[in-house]
Amino acid sequence: MNGHIYFEIHCDDPVRASDFYSSVFGWRFETAQENIPIEYWRILTGGTAGGLMKRQANSPPAEYGANAFVCSIEVENFDRTSDKILGGGGNVALPKFAVPEVCWQGYFTDTEGNTFGIFQVDKNAHINQVEG
């Protein structure tokens, strides 16, 4: 069954954002630069796992509605789930990539334009490997 949740915060200024969440919630941030193709920090909450990343696109203007955390859902098979997303009218926002020795990760938009991620745990995931 698919269901484990992993949240992410996209931000314009990672230092400012990590300072904010550290001061408000006591969260700790660790740089995660193990060949991930984006700037990324792990969020240590003492509970649900999370991540912080530099925003990959412009933030929508305030009057355009929600601008929120991105949640990633653990799936049993990344490629099968990706096919279902695309078949159901979703789109790829950031193609599948390896988080080395952790998982396969990717981002999509749903039929309403909301961004979400999926990940398949795989301790053998490597940056130069194509998983099928």
N, CA, C and O atoms as CSV, one atom per row, in Angstrom:
chain,resi,resn,atom,element,x,y,z
A,1,MET,N,N,0.843,-1.179,0.000
A,1,MET,CA,C,0.000,0.000,0.000
A,1,MET,C,C,0.891,1.246,0.000
A,1,MET,O,O,1.923,1.283,0.670
A,2,ASN,N,N,0.485,2.250,-0.750
A,2,ASN,CA,C,1.218,3.506,-0.817
A,2,ASN,C,C,0.714,4.423,0.289
A,2,ASN,O,O,-0.494,4.536,0.498
A,3,GLY,N,N,1.638,5.084,1.004
A,3,GLY,CA,C,1.108,5.930,2.031
A,3,GLY,C,C,2.060,6.743,2.871
A,3,GLY,O,O,1.636,7.776,3.389
A,4,HIS,N,N,3.319,6.364,3.052
A,4,HIS,CA,C,4.211,7.133,3.915
A,4,HIS,C,C,4.382,8.536,3.351
A,4,HIS,O,O,4.595,8.703,2.150
A,5,ILE,N,N,4.289,9.528,4.199
A,5,ILE,CA,C,4.379,10.923,3.767
A,5,ILE,C,C,5.738,11.510,4.130
A,5,ILE,O,O,6.276,11.252,5.206
A,6,TYR,N,N,6.278,12.301,3.216
A,6,TYR,CA,C,7.518,13.043,3.391
A,6,TYR,C,C,7.208,14.452,2.909
A,6,TYR,O,O,6.758,14.621,1.776
A,7,PHE,N,N,7.434,15.459,3.729
A,7,PHE,CA,C,7.094,16.818,3.311
A,7,PHE,C,C,8.341,17.579,2.877
A,7,PHE,O,O,9.457,17.284,3.305
A,8,GLU,N,N,8.116,18.562,2.018
A,8,GLU,CA,C,9.196,19.438,1.577
A,8,GLU,C,C,8.722,20.880,1.576
A,8,GLU,O,O,7.554,21.175,1.326
A,9,ILE,N,N,9.654,21.758,1.861
A,9,ILE,CA,C,9.392,23.186,1.822
A,9,ILE,C,C,10.251,23.765,0.709
A,9,ILE,O,O,11.475,23.646,0.738
A,10,HIS,N,N,9.613,24.392,-0.271
A,10,HIS,CA,C,10.330,25.068,-1.342
A,10,HIS,C,C,10.443,26.534,-0.946
A,10,HIS,O,O,9.480,27.123,-0.454
A,11,CYS,N,N,11.609,27.121,-1.158
A,11,CYS,CA,C,11.816,28.486,-0.669
A,11,CYS,C,C,12.748,29.257,-1.598
A,11,CYS,O,O,13.495,28.671,-2.382
A,12,ASP,N,N,12.687,30.571,-1.494
A,12,ASP,CA,C,13.586,31.434,-2.257
A,12,ASP,C,C,14.931,31.583,-1.568
A,12,ASP,O,O,15.961,31.685,-2.235
A,13,ASP,N,N,14.934,31.595,-0.247
A,13,ASP,CA,C,16.146,31.810,0.531
A,13,ASP,C,C,16.259,30.713,1.590
A,13,ASP,O,O,15.665,30.828,2.662
A,14,PRO,N,N,17.025,29.634,1.297
A,14,PRO,CA,C,17.119,28.501,2.225
A,14,PRO,C,C,17.623,28.874,3.622
A,14,PRO,O,O,17.175,28.288,4.607
A,15,VAL,N,N,18.535,29.826,3.727
A,15,VAL,CA,C,19.044,30.229,5.039
A,15,VAL,C,C,17.928,30.905,5.837
A,15,VAL,O,O,17.711,30.592,7.008
A,16,ARG,N,N,17.235,31.818,5.198
A,16,ARG,CA,C,16.131,32.513,5.871
A,16,ARG,C,C,15.048,31.520,6.291
A,16,ARG,O,O,14.539,31.595,7.409
A,17,ALA,N,N,14.693,30.589,5.400
A,17,ALA,CA,C,13.643,29.612,5.712
A,17,ALA,C,C,14.068,28.675,6.837
A,17,ALA,O,O,13.283,28.402,7.745
A,18,SER,N,N,15.303,28.182,6.786
A,18,SER,CA,C,15.752,27.261,7.844
A,18,SER,C,C,15.849,27.985,9.184
A,18,SER,O,O,15.539,27.400,10.221
A,19,ASP,N,N,16.274,29.241,9.178
A,19,ASP,CA,C,16.300,30.027,10.412
A,19,ASP,C,C,14.891,30.172,10.990
A,19,ASP,O,O,14.690,30.046,12.198
A,20,PHE,N,N,13.924,30.438,10.119
A,20,PHE,CA,C,12.539,30.594,10.550
A,20,PHE,C,C,12.019,29.318,11.203
A,20,PHE,O,O,11.518,29.357,12.327
A,21,TYR,N,N,12.134,28.189,10.508
A,21,TYR,CA,C,11.583,26.928,11.031
A,21,TYR,C,C,12.354,26.429,12.248
A,21,TYR,O,O,11.781,25.782,13.125
A,22,SER,N,N,13.638,26.723,12.304
A,22,SER,CA,C,14.418,26.360,13.496
A,22,SER,C,C,13.923,27.138,14.707
A,22,SER,O,O,13.748,26.577,15.788
A,23,SER,N,N,13.698,28.443,14.515
A,23,SER,CA,C,13.286,29.268,15.648
A,23,SER,C,C,11.844,28.986,16.080
A,23,SER,O,O,11.526,29.072,17.266
A,24,VAL,N,N,10.973,28.651,15.127
A,24,VAL,CA,C,9.569,28.417,15.455
A,24,VAL,C,C,9.341,27.018,16.025
A,24,VAL,O,O,8.666,26.867,17.043
A,25,PHE,N,N,9.904,25.985,15.367
A,25,PHE,CA,C,9.605,24.600,15.733
A,25,PHE,C,C,10.778,23.837,16.338
A,25,PHE,O,O,10.613,22.712,16.810
A,26,GLY,N,N,11.963,24.447,16.326
A,26,GLY,CA,C,13.132,23.746,16.848
A,26,GLY,C,C,13.687,22.703,15.894
A,26,GLY,O,O,14.479,21.854,16.303
A,27,TRP,N,N,13.282,22.752,14.617
A,27,TRP,CA,C,13.782,21.798,13.627
A,27,TRP,C,C,15.248,22.067,13.341
A,27,TRP,O,O,15.710,23.206,13.408
A,28,ARG,N,N,15.983,20.988,13.017
A,28,ARG,CA,C,17.386,21.111,12.603
A,28,ARG,C,C,17.473,20.810,11.113
A,28,ARG,O,O,16.656,20.070,10.564
A,29,PHE,N,N,18.473,21.393,10.472
A,29,PHE,CA,C,18.662,21.233,9.028
A,29,PHE,C,C,20.069,20.731,8.754
A,29,PHE,O,O,21.043,21.249,9.301
A,30,GLU,N,N,20.167,19.705,7.892
A,30,GLU,CA,C,21.463,19.155,7.477
A,30,GLU,C,C,21.580,19.257,5.974
A,30,GLU,O,O,20.657,18.884,5.250
A,31,THR,N,N,22.707,19.759,5.497
A,31,THR,CA,C,22.956,19.801,4.058
A,31,THR,C,C,22.997,18.380,3.518
A,31,THR,O,O,23.639,17.505,4.099
A,32,ALA,N,N,22.320,18.158,2.421
A,32,ALA,CA,C,22.278,16.838,1.785
A,32,ALA,C,C,22.813,16.994,0.366
A,32,ALA,O,O,22.037,17.098,-0.584
A,33,GLN,N,N,24.104,17.009,0.225
A,33,GLN,CA,C,24.717,17.256,-1.085
A,33,GLN,C,C,25.388,16.011,-1.636
A,33,GLN,O,O,26.452,16.106,-2.248
A,34,GLU,N,N,24.792,14.851,-1.433
A,34,GLU,CA,C,25.383,13.616,-1.925
A,34,GLU,C,C,24.938,13.334,-3.366
A,34,GLU,O,O,24.228,12.365,-3.634
A,35,ASN,N,N,25.373,14.202,-4.282
A,35,ASN,CA,C,25.090,14.058,-5.713
A,35,ASN,C,C,23.626,14.203,-6.063
A,35,ASN,O,O,23.182,13.662,-7.075
A,36,ILE,N,N,22.862,14.921,-5.250
A,36,ILE,CA,C,21.478,15.237,-5.599
A,36,ILE,C,C,21.545,16.432,-6.548
A,36,ILE,O,O,22.294,17.375,-6.292
A,37,PRO,N,N,20.772,16.411,-7.646
A,37,PRO,CA,C,20.928,17.454,-8.670
A,37,PRO,C,C,20.334,18.817,-8.313
A,37,PRO,O,O,20.204,19.672,-9.188
A,38,ILE,N,N,19.974,19.035,-7.058
A,38,ILE,CA,C,19.429,20.310,-6.600
A,38,ILE,C,C,20.010,20.636,-5.231
A,38,ILE,O,O,20.506,19.746,-4.541
A,39,GLU,N,N,19.953,21.926,-4.826
A,39,GLU,CA,C,20.349,22.294,-3.467
A,39,GLU,C,C,19.294,21.713,-2.534
A,39,GLU,O,O,18.099,21.915,-2.749
A,40,TYR,N,N,19.728,20.986,-1.489
A,40,TYR,CA,C,18.769,20.265,-0.657
A,40,TYR,C,C,19.271,20.135,0.772
A,40,TYR,O,O,20.458,19.910,1.006
A,41,TRP,N,N,18.358,20.278,1.723
A,41,TRP,CA,C,18.666,20.118,3.147
A,41,TRP,C,C,17.643,19.166,3.747
A,41,TRP,O,O,16.454,19.265,3.446
A,42,ARG,N,N,18.088,18.256,4.583
A,42,ARG,CA,C,17.186,17.376,5.314
A,42,ARG,C,C,16.685,18.129,6.543
A,42,ARG,O,O,17.443,18.840,7.204
A,43,ILE,N,N,15.390,17.962,6.840
A,43,ILE,CA,C,14.800,18.588,8.018
A,43,ILE,C,C,14.633,17.504,9.075
A,43,ILE,O,O,13.962,16.497,8.850
A,44,LEU,N,N,15.246,17.724,10.219
A,44,LEU,CA,C,15.156,16.794,11.336
A,44,LEU,C,C,14.138,17.359,12.319
A,44,LEU,O,O,14.421,18.316,13.040
A,45,THR,N,N,12.946,16.757,12.341
A,45,THR,CA,C,11.839,17.282,13.140
A,45,THR,C,C,11.650,16.530,14.451
A,45,THR,O,O,10.957,17.009,15.349
A,46,GLY,N,N,12.258,15.362,14.565
A,46,GLY,CA,C,11.975,14.500,15.700
A,46,GLY,C,C,10.740,13.658,15.434
A,46,GLY,O,O,10.293,12.919,16.311
A,47,GLY,N,N,10.187,13.761,14.238
A,47,GLY,CA,C,8.988,13.020,13.835
A,47,GLY,C,C,9.028,12.764,12.340
A,47,GLY,O,O,9.966,12.146,11.836
A,48,THR,N,N,8.018,13.237,11.631
A,48,THR,CA,C,7.914,13.057,10.187
A,48,THR,C,C,9.148,13.632,9.493
A,48,THR,O,O,9.606,14.725,9.828
A,49,ALA,N,N,9.679,12.890,8.528
A,49,ALA,CA,C,10.854,13.331,7.781
A,49,ALA,C,C,10.474,14.441,6.806
A,49,ALA,O,O,9.365,14.471,6.272
A,50,GLY,N,N,11.430,15.360,6.585
A,50,GLY,CA,C,11.174,16.441,5.662
A,50,GLY,C,C,12.428,16.931,4.979
A,50,GLY,O,O,13.538,16.518,5.314
A,51,GLY,N,N,12.241,17.814,4.018
A,51,GLY,CA,C,13.354,18.391,3.285
A,51,GLY,C,C,13.071,19.832,2.919
A,51,GLY,O,O,11.919,20.264,2.873
A,52,LEU,N,N,14.140,20.571,2.659
A,52,LEU,CA,C,14.063,21.973,2.257
A,52,LEU,C,C,14.850,22.116,0.970
A,52,LEU,O,O,15.976,21.628,0.874
A,53,MET,N,N,14.274,22.778,-0.015
A,53,MET,CA,C,14.980,22.970,-1.274
A,53,MET,C,C,14.726,24.363,-1.819
A,53,MET,O,O,13.684,24.974,-1.582
A,54,LYS,N,N,15.725,24.849,-2.565
A,54,LYS,CA,C,15.585,26.139,-3.234
A,54,LYS,C,C,14.492,25.988,-4.287
A,54,LYS,O,O,14.463,25.015,-5.040
A,55,ARG,N,N,13.607,26.960,-4.324
A,55,ARG,CA,C,12.478,26.928,-5.257
A,55,ARG,C,C,12.994,26.772,-6.691
A,55,ARG,O,O,13.942,27.449,-7.088
A,56,GLN,N,N,12.373,25.887,-7.459
A,56,GLN,CA,C,12.791,25.588,-8.823
A,56,GLN,C,C,12.084,26.435,-9.875
A,56,GLN,O,O,12.440,26.393,-11.053
A,57,ALA,N,N,11.080,27.205,-9.451
A,57,ALA,CA,C,10.338,28.081,-10.355
A,57,ALA,C,C,9.882,29.295,-9.556
A,57,ALA,O,O,10.002,29.319,-8.331
A,58,ASN,N,N,9.365,30.289,-10.242
A,58,ASN,CA,C,8.880,31.476,-9.544
A,58,ASN,C,C,7.734,31.120,-8.615
A,58,ASN,O,O,6.895,30.279,-8.936
A,59,SER,N,N,7.710,31.764,-7.472
A,59,SER,CA,C,6.604,31.614,-6.529
A,59,SER,C,C,5.389,32.326,-7.102
A,59,SER,O,O,5.524,33.415,-7.660
A,60,PRO,N,N,4.204,31.733,-6.976
A,60,PRO,CA,C,3.027,32.436,-7.492
A,60,PRO,C,C,2.756,33.685,-6.664
A,60,PRO,O,O,3.003,33.688,-5.458
A,61,PRO,N,N,2.253,34.740,-7.287
A,61,PRO,CA,C,1.911,35.944,-6.531
A,61,PRO,C,C,0.889,35.620,-5.446
A,61,PRO,O,O,0.094,34.692,-5.593
A,62,ALA,N,N,0.912,36.383,-4.363
A,62,ALA,CA,C,0.039,36.127,-3.216
A,62,ALA,C,C,-1.433,36.025,-3.608
A,62,ALA,O,O,-2.164,35.203,-3.054
A,63,GLU,N,N,-1.868,36.837,-4.540
A,63,GLU,CA,C,-3.279,36.831,-4.932
A,63,GLU,C,C,-3.674,35.603,-5.765
A,63,GLU,O,O,-4.842,35.456,-6.123
A,64,TYR,N,N,-2.716,34.722,-6.075
A,64,TYR,CA,C,-3.000,33.549,-6.891
A,64,TYR,C,C,-3.354,32.322,-6.067
A,64,TYR,O,O,-3.568,31.252,-6.637
A,65,GLY,N,N,-3.423,32.437,-4.766
A,65,GLY,CA,C,-3.860,31.312,-3.940
A,65,GLY,C,C,-2.736,30.611,-3.224
A,65,GLY,O,O,-1.691,31.201,-2.950
A,66,ALA,N,N,-2.958,29.335,-2.920
A,66,ALA,CA,C,-2.064,28.554,-2.063
A,66,ALA,C,C,-0.650,28.461,-2.617
A,66,ALA,O,O,-0.434,28.276,-3.814
A,67,ASN,N,N,0.291,28.595,-1.715
A,67,ASN,CA,C,1.701,28.407,-1.998
A,67,ASN,C,C,2.204,27.656,-0.772
A,67,ASN,O,O,2.524,28.277,0.242
A,68,ALA,N,N,2.280,26.318,-0.850
A,68,ALA,CA,C,2.417,25.509,0.356
A,68,ALA,C,C,3.566,24.515,0.279
A,68,ALA,O,O,4.321,24.476,-0.693
A,69,PHE,N,N,3.677,23.709,1.337
A,69,PHE,CA,C,4.643,22.609,1.362
A,69,PHE,C,C,4.301,21.630,0.244
A,69,PHE,O,O,3.152,21.532,-0.185
A,70,VAL,N,N,5.318,20.909,-0.216
A,70,VAL,CA,C,5.102,19.822,-1.149
A,70,VAL,C,C,5.246,18.517,-0.372
A,70,VAL,O,O,6.258,18.295,0.292
A,71,CYS,N,N,4.246,17.665,-0.456
A,71,CYS,CA,C,4.306,16.359,0.198
A,71,CYS,C,C,4.699,15.306,-0.826
A,71,CYS,O,O,4.265,15.345,-1.978
A,72,SER,N,N,5.525,14.367,-0.391
A,72,SER,CA,C,5.895,13.227,-1.231
A,72,SER,C,C,5.323,11.965,-0.611
A,72,SER,O,O,5.334,11.799,0.609
A,73,ILE,N,N,4.830,11.090,-1.447
A,73,ILE,CA,C,4.171,9.866,-1.016
A,73,ILE,C,C,5.046,8.675,-1.388
A,73,ILE,O,O,5.472,8.543,-2.535
A,74,GLU,N,N,5.313,7.809,-0.414
A,74,GLU,CA,C,6.085,6.600,-0.677
A,74,GLU,C,C,5.233,5.631,-1.482
A,74,GLU,O,O,4.088,5.354,-1.127
A,75,VAL,N,N,5.803,5.115,-2.577
A,75,VAL,CA,C,5.102,4.162,-3.435
A,75,VAL,C,C,5.930,2.888,-3.563
A,75,VAL,O,O,7.146,2.901,-3.369
A,76,GLU,N,N,5.262,1.801,-3.888
A,76,GLU,CA,C,5.954,0.525,-4.047
A,76,GLU,C,C,6.767,0.486,-5.336
A,76,GLU,O,O,7.851,-0.095,-5.364
A,77,ASN,N,N,6.250,1.104,-6.414
A,77,ASN,CA,C,6.920,1.071,-7.703
A,77,ASN,C,C,6.802,2.443,-8.358
A,77,ASN,O,O,5.715,2.849,-8.768
A,78,PHE,N,N,7.922,3.152,-8.456
A,78,PHE,CA,C,7.927,4.514,-8.987
A,78,PHE,C,C,7.351,4.556,-10.397
A,78,PHE,O,O,6.458,5.355,-10.679
A,79,ASP,N,N,7.859,3.695,-11.289
A,79,ASP,CA,C,7.473,3.769,-12.698
A,79,ASP,C,C,5.990,3.452,-12.915
A,79,ASP,O,O,5.327,4.116,-13.713
A,80,ARG,N,N,5.474,2.455,-12.219
A,80,ARG,CA,C,4.047,2.125,-12.340
A,80,ARG,C,C,3.181,3.275,-11.854
A,80,ARG,O,O,2.174,3.614,-12.475
A,81,THR,N,N,3.586,3.875,-10.730
A,81,THR,CA,C,2.820,5.000,-10.193
A,81,THR,C,C,2.905,6.204,-11.120
A,81,THR,O,O,1.910,6.897,-11.332
A,82,SER,N,N,4.089,6.455,-11.674
A,82,SER,CA,C,4.257,7.546,-12.629
A,82,SER,C,C,3.328,7.359,-13.830
A,82,SER,O,O,2.695,8.312,-14.287
A,83,ASP,N,N,3.250,6.133,-14.335
A,83,ASP,CA,C,2.351,5.843,-15.464
A,83,ASP,C,C,0.896,6.146,-15.104
A,83,ASP,O,O,0.153,6.684,-15.924
A,84,LYS,N,N,0.490,5.802,-13.882
A,84,LYS,CA,C,-0.879,6.077,-13.433
A,84,LYS,C,C,-1.126,7.578,-13.333
A,84,LYS,O,O,-2.192,8.066,-13.707
A,85,ILE,N,N,-0.139,8.302,-12.830
A,85,ILE,CA,C,-0.274,9.757,-12.707
A,85,ILE,C,C,-0.469,10.377,-14.087
A,85,ILE,O,O,-1.388,11.168,-14.297
A,86,LEU,N,N,0.401,10.011,-15.022
A,86,LEU,CA,C,0.327,10.572,-16.372
A,86,LEU,C,C,-0.955,10.141,-17.078
A,86,LEU,O,O,-1.565,10.934,-17.795
A,87,GLY,N,N,-1.365,8.892,-16.879
A,87,GLY,CA,C,-2.604,8.389,-17.478
A,87,GLY,C,C,-3.844,9.048,-16.917
A,87,GLY,O,O,-4.875,9.111,-17.586
A,88,GLY,N,N,-3.751,9.544,-15.682
A,88,GLY,CA,C,-4.881,10.200,-15.040
A,88,GLY,C,C,-4.944,11.694,-15.286
A,88,GLY,O,O,-5.811,12.376,-14.740
A,89,GLY,N,N,-4.034,12.216,-16.103
A,89,GLY,CA,C,-4.070,13.631,-16.436
A,89,GLY,C,C,-3.025,14.477,-15.727
A,89,GLY,O,O,-2.992,15.694,-15.907
A,90,GLY,N,N,-2.160,13.846,-14.916
A,90,GLY,CA,C,-1.075,14.575,-14.260
A,90,GLY,C,C,0.078,14.819,-15.208
A,90,GLY,O,O,0.100,14.281,-16.315
A,91,ASN,N,N,1.033,15.624,-14.786
A,91,ASN,CA,C,2.206,15.958,-15.588
A,91,ASN,C,C,3.474,15.855,-14.747
A,91,ASN,O,O,3.441,15.986,-13.524
A,92,VAL,N,N,4.596,15.616,-15.433
A,92,VAL,CA,C,5.893,15.593,-14.758
A,92,VAL,C,C,6.313,17.031,-14.478
A,92,VAL,O,O,6.306,17.872,-15.377
A,93,ALA,N,N,6.682,17.310,-13.222
A,93,ALA,CA,C,7.198,18.626,-12.854
A,93,ALA,C,C,8.723,18.593,-12.759
A,93,ALA,O,O,9.386,19.543,-13.174
A,94,LEU,N,N,9.283,17.517,-12.218
A,94,LEU,CA,C,10.729,17.307,-12.130
A,94,LEU,C,C,10.948,15.806,-12.306
A,94,LEU,O,O,10.495,15.022,-11.473
A,95,PRO,N,N,11.637,15.389,-13.380
A,95,PRO,CA,C,11.779,13.968,-13.681
A,95,PRO,C,C,12.458,13.171,-12.561
A,95,PRO,O,O,13.165,13.717,-11.714
A,96,LYS,N,N,12.217,11.893,-12.595
A,96,LYS,CA,C,12.776,10.926,-11.643
A,96,LYS,C,C,14.287,11.070,-11.534
A,96,LYS,O,O,14.992,11.197,-12.535
A,97,PHE,N,N,14.771,11.048,-10.283
A,97,PHE,CA,C,16.211,11.085,-10.035
A,97,PHE,C,C,16.516,10.261,-8.797
A,97,PHE,O,O,15.640,10.000,-7.972
A,98,ALA,N,N,17.776,9.856,-8.683
A,98,ALA,CA,C,18.208,9.065,-7.533
A,98,ALA,C,C,18.642,9.974,-6.395
A,98,ALA,O,O,19.393,10.927,-6.604
A,99,VAL,N,N,18.176,9.681,-5.210
A,99,VAL,CA,C,18.770,10.207,-3.985
A,99,VAL,C,C,19.653,9.040,-3.539
A,99,VAL,O,O,19.149,8.062,-2.987
A,100,PRO,N,N,20.970,9.134,-3.774
A,100,PRO,CA,C,21.854,7.971,-3.629
A,100,PRO,C,C,21.685,7.222,-2.307
A,100,PRO,O,O,21.725,7.793,-1.217
A,101,GLU,N,N,21.497,5.935,-2.465
A,101,GLU,CA,C,21.370,4.977,-1.367
A,101,GLU,C,C,20.158,5.244,-0.481
A,101,GLU,O,O,20.103,4.770,0.654
A,102,VAL,N,N,19.176,6.011,-0.998
A,102,VAL,CA,C,17.955,6.294,-0.239
A,102,VAL,C,C,16.715,5.911,-1.040
A,102,VAL,O,O,15.938,5.054,-0.620
A,103,CYS,N,N,16.531,6.558,-2.212
A,103,CYS,CA,C,15.284,6.344,-2.956
A,103,CYS,C,C,15.383,6.899,-4.374
A,103,CYS,O,O,16.364,7.540,-4.753
A,104,TRP,N,N,14.321,6.623,-5.146
A,104,TRP,CA,C,14.062,7.278,-6.423
A,104,TRP,C,C,12.996,8.322,-6.144
A,104,TRP,O,O,11.985,8.007,-5.517
A,105,GLN,N,N,13.192,9.556,-6.592
A,105,GLN,CA,C,12.291,10.669,-6.291
A,105,GLN,C,C,11.893,11.345,-7.587
A,105,GLN,O,O,12.671,11.371,-8.540
A,106,GLY,N,N,10.702,11.886,-7.631
A,106,GLY,CA,C,10.238,12.678,-8.760
A,106,GLY,C,C,9.071,13.542,-8.332
A,106,GLY,O,O,8.471,13.306,-7.283
A,107,TYR,N,N,8.747,14.542,-9.138
A,107,TYR,CA,C,7.668,15.471,-8.814
A,107,TYR,C,C,6.709,15.586,-9.983
A,107,TYR,O,O,7.106,15.495,-11.145
A,108,PHE,N,N,5.447,15.786,-9.657
A,108,PHE,CA,C,4.374,15.838,-10.645
A,108,PHE,C,C,3.419,16.958,-10.278
A,108,PHE,O,O,3.452,17.479,-9.163
A,109,THR,N,N,2.563,17.326,-11.232
A,109,THR,CA,C,1.424,18.185,-10.925
A,109,THR,C,C,0.167,17.371,-11.176
A,109,THR,O,O,0.101,16.563,-12.103
A,110,ASP,N,N,-0.833,17.602,-10.327
A,110,ASP,CA,C,-2.099,16.900,-10.495
A,110,ASP,C,C,-2.968,17.651,-11.496
A,110,ASP,O,O,-2.515,18.616,-12.112
A,111,THR,N,N,-4.193,17.219,-11.657
A,111,THR,CA,C,-5.089,17.843,-12.633
A,111,THR,C,C,-5.469,19.268,-12.252
A,111,THR,O,O,-6.017,20.003,-13.073
A,112,GLU,N,N,-5.180,19.670,-11.003
A,112,GLU,CA,C,-5.499,21.022,-10.541
A,112,GLU,C,C,-4.273,21.926,-10.498
A,112,GLU,O,O,-4.368,23.078,-10.073
A,113,GLY,N,N,-3.118,21.413,-10.938
A,113,GLY,CA,C,-1.890,22.201,-10.936
A,113,GLY,C,C,-1.119,22.145,-9.636
A,113,GLY,O,O,-0.149,22.883,-9.466
A,114,ASN,N,N,-1.529,21.277,-8.705
A,114,ASN,CA,C,-0.823,21.127,-7.429
A,114,ASN,C,C,0.389,20.224,-7.598
A,114,ASN,O,O,0.307,19.182,-8.249
A,115,THR,N,N,1.501,20.615,-7.018
A,115,THR,CA,C,2.728,19.822,-7.092
A,115,THR,C,C,2.767,18.832,-5.938
A,115,THR,O,O,2.415,19.166,-4.807
A,116,PHE,N,N,3.200,17.606,-6.237
A,116,PHE,CA,C,3.425,16.578,-5.221
A,116,PHE,C,C,4.561,15.695,-5.692
A,116,PHE,O,O,4.897,15.672,-6.876
A,117,GLY,N,N,5.146,14.972,-4.761
A,117,GLY,CA,C,6.239,14.074,-5.105
A,117,GLY,C,C,5.870,12.634,-4.822
A,117,GLY,O,O,4.954,12.350,-4.050
A,118,ILE,N,N,6.597,11.728,-5.458
A,118,ILE,CA,C,6.528,10.313,-5.105
A,118,ILE,C,C,7.956,9.822,-4.944
A,118,ILE,O,O,8.879,10.329,-5.581
A,119,PHE,N,N,8.125,8.818,-4.072
A,119,PHE,CA,C,9.444,8.216,-3.914
A,119,PHE,C,C,9.317,6.730,-3.653
A,119,PHE,O,O,8.402,6.263,-2.974
A,120,GLN,N,N,10.273,6.002,-4.219
A,120,GLN,CA,C,10.381,4.557,-4.017
A,120,GLN,C,C,11.673,4.307,-3.272
A,120,GLN,O,O,12.757,4.575,-3.790
A,121,VAL,N,N,11.563,3.794,-2.054
A,121,VAL,CA,C,12.755,3.493,-1.258
A,121,VAL,C,C,13.593,2.461,-1.994
A,121,VAL,O,O,13.080,1.430,-2.430
A,122,ASP,N,N,14.893,2.742,-2.131
A,122,ASP,CA,C,15.825,1.811,-2.776
A,122,ASP,C,C,17.231,2.162,-2.315
A,122,ASP,O,O,17.824,3.131,-2.790
A,123,LYS,N,N,17.758,1.379,-1.395
A,123,LYS,CA,C,19.106,1.614,-0.863
A,123,LYS,C,C,20.173,1.459,-1.944
A,123,LYS,O,O,21.321,1.850,-1.735
A,124,ASN,N,N,19.809,0.893,-3.101
A,124,ASN,CA,C,20.750,0.709,-4.210
A,124,ASN,C,C,20.634,1.801,-5.280
A,124,ASN,O,O,21.287,1.720,-6.320
A,125,ALA,N,N,19.813,2.811,-5.030
A,125,ALA,CA,C,19.663,3.909,-5.997
A,125,ALA,C,C,20.971,4.684,-6.121
A,125,ALA,O,O,21.582,5.048,-5.117
A,126,HIS,N,N,21.395,4.933,-7.358
A,126,HIS,CA,C,22.631,5.687,-7.606
A,126,HIS,C,C,22.398,6.656,-8.740
A,126,HIS,O,O,21.601,6.388,-9.638
A,127,ILE,N,N,23.088,7.781,-8.705
A,127,ILE,CA,C,22.906,8.881,-9.620
A,127,ILE,C,C,23.078,8.483,-11.094
A,127,ILE,O,O,22.355,8.997,-11.948
A,128,ASN,N,N,24.003,7.594,-11.406
A,128,ASN,CA,C,24.267,7.231,-12.803
A,128,ASN,C,C,23.514,5.991,-13.243
A,128,ASN,O,O,23.734,5.498,-14.349
A,129,GLN,N,N,22.640,5.482,-12.410
A,129,GLN,CA,C,21.908,4.264,-12.693
A,129,GLN,C,C,20.514,4.628,-13.191
A,129,GLN,O,O,19.909,5.581,-12.699
A,130,VAL,N,N,20.014,3.893,-14.141
A,130,VAL,CA,C,18.626,4.045,-14.569
A,130,VAL,C,C,17.875,2.868,-14.003
A,130,VAL,O,O,18.162,1.716,-14.330
A,131,GLU,N,N,16.894,3.166,-13.139
A,131,GLU,CA,C,16.117,2.119,-12.491
A,131,GLU,C,C,14.860,1.879,-13.300
A,131,GLU,O,O,14.263,2.829,-13.808
A,132,GLY,N,N,14.451,0.644,-13.429
A,132,GLY,CA,C,13.261,0.362,-14.234
A,132,GLY,C,C,12.219,-0.382,-13.513
A,132,GLY,O,O,11.169,-0.681,-14.082
